[in-house]
Amino acid sequence: MASVKLIFFSAAAEATGFSEQQVISIDTAAVRKNLNEKFPQLGKLNYAIAVNHKLVNANFILSDGDIVAILPPFSGG
């Protein structure tokens, strides 16, 4: 288990009521599962996860001190 810092952006921050949160987790799959259960509105977003400024698509094992960003869908123009 690792102590990691979650950072929520935009709609993800609105859905959770947090901009940052410290959690203990083993991997990004567990982070996603716990967040979706705790914050159902967040689970409705098709959000991406980045670990230490790199997008991760597959499950990623976390280490102490990692920074996990919760990134809601972005629109550009």
Contacts in CASP RR format, 6 or more apart in sequence:
PFRMAT RR
TARGET T0000
AUTHOR 0000-0000-0000
METHOD contacts of the structure
MODEL  1
MASVKLIFFSAAAEATGFSEQQVISIDTAAVRKNLNEKFPQLGKLNYAIA
VNHKLVNANFILSDGDIVAILPPFSGG
1 24 0 8 1.000
1 25 0 8 1.000
1 26 0 8 1.000
2 24 0 8 1.000
2 25 0 8 1.000
2 26 0 8 1.000
2 62 0 8 1.000
2 63 0 8 1.000
2 64 0 8 1.000
2 65 0 8 1.000
2 66 0 8 1.000
3 22 0 8 1.000
3 23 0 8 1.000
3 24 0 8 1.000
3 64 0 8 1.000
3 65 0 8 1.000
4 22 0 8 1.000
4 23 0 8 1.000
4 24 0 8 1.000
4 25 0 8 1.000
4 31 0 8 1.000
4 62 0 8 1.000
4 64 0 8 1.000
4 65 0 8 1.000
4 66 0 8 1.000
4 67 0 8 1.000
4 68 0 8 1.000
5 20 0 8 1.000
5 21 0 8 1.000
5 22 0 8 1.000
5 65 0 8 1.000
5 66 0 8 1.000
5 67 0 8 1.000
5 68 0 8 1.000
6 18 0 8 1.000
6 20 0 8 1.000
6 21 0 8 1.000
6 22 0 8 1.000
6 23 0 8 1.000
6 31 0 8 1.000
6 35 0 8 1.000
6 68 0 8 1.000
6 69 0 8 1.000
6 70 0 8 1.000
7 19 0 8 1.000
7 20 0 8 1.000
7 67 0 8 1.000
7 68 0 8 1.000
7 69 0 8 1.000
7 70 0 8 1.000
8 15 0 8 1.000
8 16 0 8 1.000
8 17 0 8 1.000
8 18 0 8 1.000
8 19 0 8 1.000
8 20 0 8 1.000
8 21 0 8 1.000
8 70 0 8 1.000
9 69 0 8 1.000
9 70 0 8 1.000
9 71 0 8 1.000
9 72 0 8 1.000
10 72 0 8 1.000
10 74 0 8 1.000
11 45 0 8 1.000
11 72 0 8 1.000
11 73 0 8 1.000
12 42 0 8 1.000
12 45 0 8 1.000
12 47 0 8 1.000
12 70 0 8 1.000
12 71 0 8 1.000
12 72 0 8 1.000
13 19 0 8 1.000
15 39 0 8 1.000
15 41 0 8 1.000
15 42 0 8 1.000
15 43 0 8 1.000
15 44 0 8 1.000
15 45 0 8 1.000
15 72 0 8 1.000
16 35 0 8 1.000
16 38 0 8 1.000
16 39 0 8 1.000
16 42 0 8 1.000
16 70 0 8 1.000
23 31 0 8 1.000
23 34 0 8 1.000
25 31 0 8 1.000
25 34 0 8 1.000
25 62 0 8 1.000
26 61 0 8 1.000
26 62 0 8 1.000
27 59 0 8 1.000
27 60 0 8 1.000
27 61 0 8 1.000
27 62 0 8 1.000
28 49 0 8 1.000
28 51 0 8 1.000
28 56 0 8 1.000
28 59 0 8 1.000
28 60 0 8 1.000
28 62 0 8 1.000
28 68 0 8 1.000
29 59 0 8 1.000
31 49 0 8 1.000
31 62 0 8 1.000
31 68 0 8 1.000
32 49 0 8 1.000
35 42 0 8 1.000
35 43 0 8 1.000
35 70 0 8 1.000
36 42 0 8 1.000
36 43 0 8 1.000
42 70 0 8 1.000
45 72 0 8 1.000
45 73 0 8 1.000
46 72 0 8 1.000
46 73 0 8 1.000
47 70 0 8 1.000
47 71 0 8 1.000
47 72 0 8 1.000
47 73 0 8 1.000
48 55 0 8 1.000
48 71 0 8 1.000
49 55 0 8 1.000
49 56 0 8 1.000
49 60 0 8 1.000
49 68 0 8 1.000
49 69 0 8 1.000
49 70 0 8 1.000
49 71 0 8 1.000
50 56 0 8 1.000
50 68 0 8 1.000
50 69 0 8 1.000
50 71 0 8 1.000
51 60 0 8 1.000
51 62 0 8 1.000
51 66 0 8 1.000
51 67 0 8 1.000
51 68 0 8 1.000
51 69 0 8 1.000
52 66 0 8 1.000
52 67 0 8 1.000
53 67 0 8 1.000
53 69 0 8 1.000
55 71 0 8 1.000
62 68 0 8 1.000
END
